[in-house]
Amino acid sequence: MDYETRFTERILVVNPRSLFTKMAVYDDNKLVYLRKIDHNLEAFQGLSHINDQFDIRKEAILREMANADIDLDKITAVVGRGGLVKPLQSGVYLVNEKMKYDLLHNPSGEDTVNLGALLADDLAQSLPNAKAYIADPIVVDELADVARIGGHPEFPRKSVFHALNQKAMARRYAKSVLRDYAELNLIVAHMGVGITVGAHSKGRVIDVNQGFDGYGPFSPKRSGTIPAGDLLRLCFSGKYTKDEVVKMVMGEGGLKAWLGTEDVALIEKRAYEDRDEKARLVFEAMAYNVAKEIASMYPVLMGEVDAIILTGGIANSARFVNYIIERVNKLAPVIVYPGGDEMESLAMNVLAVLRGSKEVLEYI
C-alpha cells in the first residue's frame, strides 16, 4: 500500500500575505504540495478595502488547486492564518459565523491576514468532507495584568503579534533541549515585515510589543515607537490626511520611509557592497532597536531567561543577526531559526485537533 492510500488526514493551508498567497497540502505531517502565488498589484489598485481582494485571491487558489493533481475530495480540513478579531487564548479555532462577521467588519483593524479565515471557510464549504480552522492568530492575548497598563487609561497596551511563529519556534527550541515549552522562560523576536518581541513565561506570552500599529522597533514597513508629541503635532498640522498619517506609521514607515524600499536584502547590499553609508546606518539602527526591545523583556522574566530566539525572514541575514547577538548574548544563549514555517505550524496545529490530542476552541 503506497503512502497516498495510507494517510488519514489531508490538510489544505492558506496564508494570504500583502503581495502573495501561500498554499500547501499536508497528508498527515507530510508536505505534498507547496505554492507561493504572486499577485499582480495592479489588480488590487482601486480596491477600497483588503477584503475586496477576496475574489481575486480565491480564484488564484482554485486555479492552483485545479492544476495540482491532488484529490481534493480527501481534504478533511482547511486552515487559514488568523486575523484581527477580538483577543483570544492560544489554540485552534473552528471558523464560525461570528468570526467571519468580525473579520468582515474589522473590529480590531484591517490587514491581509483577515482574509485567511474567510478564504479557508469558503474553500471548506466547497469540499465534501472539510471544516475550516485558524490557529494561534495574531490576537493571542496572554499578557500579565501589569503589562496592560499604559500611560493613560485611553491607551491600554494590547497583544497583537506573530503568535503563530513565535510559539512554533519556542516549541521547536523546547523540543531540541528535551524540555517542555511550559517549563521554559524565552525571549522570542520575530523579524519580518513587522517585528515583535515576546516574553514567553512557562508557555504564556506575558508581554510583547504591539507590532501591528508600529509599537516597538521600526521594521521594513512600520515606524515603530515614535515621539507621541511630534506625532500629535503632525496630525493637527493640516499637512496630512488621516490615511496619510496611518501609512507613515504602518505601511510606508521604517525602511520604506528611510530608503524607499522594504527589501532587506537589497538594503544590505547597498550598505555593504555599494558602500551606501545611509543604508548601513539605517540597517544597523533597525537591528539596534531590536536588541533594545529584547533587552527590555529581561526584567519581565525576572532575569531568568533560558534562551533568546531570533526568527522570521530577516533572521536570514547573518549581519543583522550578529549585530543583535553581540548586544544581547550576555543575557542568555541566542538561538537563530531563520524564516520560520507558518505553513507547517498551521497544519500541525490542526492535525493535533483532528487526532484528538488538542482541543478545538469556539469563537464567541
RAMO-V695666 format. One line per field, one symbol per residue. ss: DSSP state (H for helix, E for strand, - for the rest). burial: + if it has 24 or more other C-alpha atoms within 12 Angstrom, else -. Layout:
ss: ???
burial: ???
This chain:
ss: --HHHH---EEEEEEE---EEEEEEEE--EEEEEEEEE--HHHH-----HHHHHHHHHHHHHHHHHH----HHHEEEEEEE------E---EEE--HHHHHHHHH------HHHHHHHHHHHHHH-----EEEEE----E----HHHH--------------HHHHHHHHHHHHHH----HHH-EEEEEEE---EEEEEEE--EEEEE-------------E-----HHHHHHHH------HHHHHHHHE---HHHHHH----HHHHHHHHH----HHHHHHHHHHHHHHHHHHHH----------EEEEEEHHHH-HHHHHHHHHHH-----EEEEE---HHHHHHHHHHHHH-----EEE--
burial: --------++++++++++-++++++++++++++++-+------------++-++-+++-+++-++------+-+++++++++++++++++++++++--++-+++----++++++++++++++++--+--++++++++++++++---+---------++++++++++++++++++------+--++++++++++++++++++++++++++++++++++++++++++-------------------++-++++++++++++-++++++++----------++-+++++++++++++++++-++---+++++++++++-+-+++++++-+++-++-++++++++++++++++++-++-----+--+-
